[in-house]
Amino acid sequence: MRMKKLIAILLRATGLHTMLVSYHRWRLRIASELMRQFGSDTQMPVWCSARATRHRRALQRLGFLVEREFALAHRVISEREPYRAFCDSIRARFPDDYWSCAATGKRVIVTAPPAQMSEWQRFLCEYDKVA
């Protein structure tokens, strides 16, 4: 753990941290554009989503993104159409390409910038309300 802290300090002191974050944000945007061109998970080649995952993980290591798990109390995301509707509502609320979200049942795992997490919590609370 001490080595990670030392590396983080050196990256920030030399300005490399900012450059690395910028690079991975840029590459993630490009990967996200490619993913949109394929349109669906079934048509997307593995390398395309793997590229986005690689840059998202790098941004997590650099502290630009964090992962948080949320639990829904009232709604369940389990079938194809409810999942698609859920994803559409996410894209409408969070138009940037820096987040990712995995949802199954009552469990939602979000990877996003730390400053967005309160908005994600608000969104999921609104989504979870019983109609």
Buried (B, 14 or more C-beta within 10 A) or exposed (E): EEEEEEEBEEBEEEEBBEEBBEBBBEBBBBBBEBBEEEEEEEEBEEEBBEBBBBBBBBBBEBEBBBBEEBEBEEBEBEEEEEEEEBEEEBEEBBEEBBBBBEBEEBEBEBBBBEEBBEEBEEBBEEBBEEE
